Amino acid sequence: MIKVGIVGYGNLGRGVCLAVDKAEDFECVGVFTRRQPETVKPITGYKVYSVNDLPKFKGEIDVLILCGGSATDLPATTAGYIKDFNTVDSFDTHAKIPEYFEKLDKIAKENGKIGLISVGWDPGVFSLARLLFGSVLPDGKDYTFWGKGVSQGHSDAIRRIKGVKNAIQYTVPKEDALTRVRNGENPELSVREKHARECFVVAEEGADRTRIEKEIKEMPNYFSDYDTTVHFISEEELKANHGKLAHGGVVIRSGKTTDENSELLQLSLKLDSNPEFTGSVLTAYARAVYRLYKKGETGVKTVFDIPLKYLYPLDPEQAFKTLL
C-alpha cells in the first residue's frame, strides 16, 4: 500500500481525498491542516492533524500531496516539506515554474527525496499533449484555450487580497480566436486576444472596492495581461450562483505535413469539478512518485520525466498487455 498524507483541506484537498479513497493501492495516513484539526471533517472520514505534527510522521508517509495555492502558499512551504517527504504539488504559475523547479531541486537531492511539481491538467495533462503534438507535427503552432470555467489558482490569488472575503474567477475563451484556430488560419494571438477573465468578489464590510479592483487588474502573471472584469456581489449570491467548480479547455496543434496537407490535433477536457479532477491527477502521479522513489530516483521532476506506465493503478506490465 502507498501511504499518503494530504496537506490542506480546501476544494483541492477534498478532491484528493475522494481520489485516494477510490484508489485501492493507497492508504491515507491523515489530512494535515493549518486550521484547528477538530474543525476539519473530511468527506472520507480520514484522520486530521495539525501541519505542525508532520515531523512526527517522517518515515511513515511515502508521498505527501500538497494542496495549497500557487500564489503564496506553495512557494513558501514546499521547500520545508521536501526535506522530509516525497511531495507532489499543483503549482500552476506557468511563468514561474523554472524558478520554482530550481529552488526545490537542490533541496530534494540533498535530502534524497523526489518533488514532483506542477501536476494537474494545465500544467500537467495539457503539457503532455503539447509535447506530444509538437513532436509529431513539428511544422505547426500550439494553441491552448481554458474555460469557460473556474480557475482555482486565480480565485485563490484574489482571495488573498486585503479586504476580500471570498471570490471566484472564471477564465473565458474568446470564441473568435478559437474559431480562427480551428479553421486552420494559424493566427498570432496575444494572451489578451485568447481569453478574458471574469471575477466575482465578496468584499469585507467597509473594504475599499476601488483598491481591490485595481489590485486584481494589475496583478502580474494572473490578470495584468488580460481583459478583466470585476463584479462585487454578496456572499449569498456567490454561494447560490457560483458554487459549481466546473472547468475545461482544449489544446490544439495546427500545422502541415506537406504544403498541400494540413493537420489538426486536439485534446479537450470538460470537467464538472475542476478540483476533483485535479485531485485525481495528483493521486495518479503520487503513485508514480512512489514507484520512482523505490527505484532510487531523487530530485525535482515534472510530468515530462514520468513514464506513463507508472501512473497506471495495475502492474505496469498489465498496461502493456491491455492498453497498447
C-alpha positions in Angstrom: 0.0 0.0 0.0 1.1 3.5 -0.8 0.9 5.6 2.4 0.0 9.3 1.6 -0.5 12.4 3.6 -2.7 15.2 2.3 -1.7 18.8 3.2 -4.7 21.2 3.1 -8.4 20.6 3.0 -9.8 23.2 0.7 -11.5 22.3 -2.6 -8.4 20.6 -3.9 -7.7 18.7 -0.7 -11.3 17.4 -0.7 -10.8 16.3 -4.3 -7.6 14.4 -3.4 -9.4 12.7 -0.5 -12.0 11.5 -2.9 -9.4 10.2 -5.4 -7.3 8.5 -2.7 -10.5 6.8 -1.4 -11.1 5.3 -4.8 -7.6 4.0 -5.2 -7.2 0.5 -3.9 -3.4 0.7 -3.6 -3.5 3.8 -1.4 -3.8 4.3 2.4 -4.3 7.8 3.8 -2.2 8.4 6.9 -4.0 11.7 7.5 -5.0 15.1 6.4 -2.8 17.9 7.7 -4.2 21.4 8.2 -3.2 24.8 9.5 -6.7 25.1 11.0 -7.7 23.6 14.3 -7.8 19.9 13.4 -11.1 19.3 15.2 -12.8 21.9 12.9 -11.9 19.9 9.7 -14.2 17.0 8.8 -13.0 15.2 5.6 -15.8 13.7 3.5 -13.9 10.4 3.5 -13.5 10.3 7.3 -9.7 10.4 7.3 -7.9 11.4 10.5 -6.9 15.1 10.7 -3.8 16.5 12.3 -2.1 19.9 12.6 0.6 20.6 10.0 2.9 21.1 13.0 2.6 17.4 13.6 4.1 16.4 10.3 7.7 15.9 11.6 6.3 13.0 13.8 5.3 11.2 10.6 8.7 11.2 8.9 9.3 7.7 7.6 5.6 6.8 7.8 4.4 8.6 4.7 5.5 7.6 1.2 4.2 10.7 -0.6 2.9 14.0 0.7 0.3 15.5 -1.6 0.3 19.3 -1.3 -3.0 21.1 -1.9 -2.0 24.7 -1.2 -2.4 27.6 -3.6 0.3 28.7 -6.1 0.2 32.4 -5.4 1.8 32.4 -1.9 1.4 29.0 -0.2 3.4 26.5 -2.2 6.3 28.9 -2.9 6.6 29.4 0.9 6.1 25.9 2.2 7.1 23.2 -0.3 10.8 23.6 0.4 10.2 22.7 4.0 8.1 19.7 3.3 10.5 18.2 0.7 13.3 17.9 3.3 11.4 15.1 5.0 9.0 13.8 2.4 8.5 12.9 -1.2 6.0 15.5 -2.5 3.5 16.2 -5.3 2.0 19.6 -5.9 -0.1 21.5 -8.5 2.0 24.7 -8.7 0.4 26.4 -11.8 2.0 29.8 -12.3 3.4 28.9 -15.7 5.9 31.7 -15.9 7.5 30.9 -12.5 7.8 27.1 -13.0 11.5 27.2 -13.9 12.3 29.3 -10.9 10.2 27.1 -8.6 12.0 24.0 -10.0 15.5 25.4 -9.4 14.6 26.4 -5.9 13.5 22.9 -4.9 15.7 20.6 -6.9 18.9 21.1 -4.8 16.9 20.6 -1.6 15.3 17.4 -2.9 18.6 15.9 -4.0 20.4 16.8 -0.8 17.7 15.1 1.3 17.2 12.1 -1.1 13.6 12.9 -1.9 11.5 13.4 -5.0 9.5 16.5 -5.5 7.0 16.3 -8.4 5.8 19.8 -9.3 3.1 21.4 -11.5 0.8 18.4 -11.7 -2.8 18.8 -12.7 -4.5 19.3 -16.1 -2.6 22.5 -17.0 0.2 22.4 -16.3 0.1 18.6 -16.4 -2.1 16.7 -18.8 -2.2 19.6 -21.3 1.6 19.9 -21.0 2.0 16.3 -22.2 -0.4 17.0 -25.1 1.7 20.0 -26.2 4.9 17.9 -26.0 3.4 15.0 -28.0 1.6 17.1 -30.6 4.7 19.3 -31.2 6.9 16.2 -31.6 4.7 14.5 -34.2 3.7 17.7 -36.0 6.8 20.0 -35.9 5.6 22.3 -38.7 2.8 23.9 -36.7 1.6 26.1 -33.8 0.3 25.3 -30.4 -2.9 26.9 -29.0 -4.3 26.4 -25.5 -7.7 27.6 -24.5 -9.1 27.3 -21.0 -12.7 27.5 -19.9 -15.2 28.7 -19.6 -14.6 27.6 -16.0 -13.4 28.4 -12.5 -9.7 28.7 -12.1 -8.8 27.7 -8.5 -5.4 29.3 -8.6 -6.7 32.7 -9.8 -9.6 32.6 -7.4 -7.1 31.9 -4.6 -5.0 34.8 -5.7 -7.9 37.2 -5.4 -9.0 35.8 -2.0 -5.5 36.7 -0.6 -6.0 40.4 -1.4 -6.7 42.5 1.7 -10.4 43.2 2.1 -11.6 40.2 0.0 -13.8 37.9 1.9 -14.4 35.4 -0.9 -14.0 35.2 -4.7 -14.5 33.1 -7.8 -12.7 33.8 -11.1 -13.8 32.5 -14.5 -11.5 32.1 -17.4 -13.4 32.7 -20.6 -12.1 31.8 -24.1 -12.7 34.3 -26.9 -14.8 32.5 -29.5 -13.4 34.4 -32.4 -9.9 33.3 -31.6 -11.0 29.7 -31.1 -12.8 29.6 -34.4 -9.8 31.0 -36.3 -7.6 28.4 -34.9 -10.0 25.5 -35.7 -10.3 26.9 -39.2 -6.5 26.3 -39.7 -5.7 30.0 -40.0 -2.7 29.7 -37.6 -3.1 33.2 -36.2 -0.7 35.0 -34.0 -2.7 35.6 -30.8 -1.7 37.5 -27.6 -3.0 36.2 -24.3 -5.4 39.1 -24.3 -6.8 38.1 -27.7 -7.4 34.5 -26.5 -9.0 34.8 -23.1 -10.9 37.2 -20.8 -11.1 36.9 -17.0 -14.3 37.5 -15.1 -14.1 37.9 -11.3 -16.9 37.7 -8.7 -15.8 39.2 -5.4 -17.3 39.4 -2.0 -15.7 42.3 -0.2 -15.4 42.7 3.5 -17.6 45.3 5.1 -16.0 48.7 4.6 -13.3 47.5 2.3 -12.0 49.8 -0.4 -13.5 48.2 -3.5 -11.7 50.6 -5.9 -8.4 49.5 -4.5 -9.4 45.8 -4.6 -10.4 46.1 -8.3 -7.2 47.9 -9.1 -5.1 45.2 -7.4 -6.8 42.4 -9.2 -6.5 44.0 -12.7 -2.8 44.9 -12.1 -1.8 41.5 -10.6 1.2 40.2 -12.7 1.1 36.6 -14.0 -2.6 36.4 -13.2 -4.7 39.4 -14.6 -2.5 42.2 -15.9 -2.2 40.8 -19.4 -6.0 40.1 -19.8 -9.3 41.9 -20.3 -10.5 41.5 -16.7 -14.0 42.3 -15.4 -14.6 42.6 -11.6 -18.1 42.2 -10.1 -18.8 42.8 -6.4 -21.6 40.6 -5.1 -22.9 39.3 -1.8 -21.8 36.1 -0.1 -25.3 34.7 -0.7 -25.2 35.4 -4.4 -21.7 33.8 -4.7 -23.0 30.6 -2.9 -26.2 30.5 -5.0 -24.8 31.1 -8.4 -21.1 30.3 -8.3 -20.8 27.2 -6.2 -20.1 24.7 -9.1 -16.4 24.4 -9.8 -16.7 23.4 -13.4 -13.9 23.9 -15.9 -12.4 22.6 -19.1 -10.3 23.5 -22.1 -8.6 22.4 -25.3 -5.0 22.0 -26.6 -4.8 22.4 -30.3 -1.8 21.8 -32.6 -2.4 23.2 -36.1 0.1 22.5 -38.8 1.2 20.9 -42.1 2.8 17.6 -43.1 3.2 18.9 -46.7 2.3 22.2 -48.4 -0.9 20.6 -49.5 -2.0 18.8 -46.4 -3.0 20.4 -43.1 -3.4 18.5 -39.8 -5.2 19.5 -36.6 -4.5 17.7 -33.3 -6.8 18.3 -30.3 -7.2 17.2 -26.7 -10.1 18.6 -24.8 -11.5 18.3 -21.3 -15.0 19.1 -19.9 -15.0 18.9 -16.2 -17.9 19.1 -13.8 -15.4 19.5 -10.9 -12.1 21.1 -11.5 -10.7 20.2 -8.0 -11.9 16.6 -8.1 -10.3 16.0 -11.5 -7.1 17.8 -10.4 -7.1 15.7 -7.2 -7.4 12.6 -9.4 -4.3 13.6 -11.5 -2.3 14.4 -8.3 -3.2 11.0 -6.9 -2.1 9.1 -10.0 1.2 11.0 -10.1 1.7 10.2 -6.4 1.7 6.6 -7.4 4.4 7.3 -9.9 6.5 9.1 -7.4 6.3 6.1 -5.0 7.4 3.8 -7.8 10.3 6.0 -8.9 11.5 6.5 -5.3 11.6 2.7 -4.9 13.9 2.7 -7.9 16.3 5.1 -6.2 15.3 8.3 -8.0 15.7 11.7 -6.3 15.3 15.4 -7.2 12.6 17.5 -8.7 10.5 16.1 -11.5 7.8 17.3 -13.9 5.2 15.3 -15.9 7.8 15.2 -18.7 10.0 13.0 -16.5 7.4 10.4 -15.5 6.8 7.3 -17.7 3.0 7.0 -18.2 3.0 3.3 -17.2 3.9 4.4 -13.6 0.6 6.1 -13.3 -1.4 3.0 -14.0 -3.1 1.5 -11.0 -2.4 -2.1 -12.0 1.1 -3.5 -12.6 2.7 -1.6 -15.4 3.1 -4.8 -17.3 -0.7 -5.0 -17.4 -0.8 -1.8 -19.3 1.4 -3.3 -22.0 -0.9 -6.3 -22.3 -4.2 -4.5 -22.3 -3.8 -0.9 -23.5 -1.1 -0.9 -26.1 
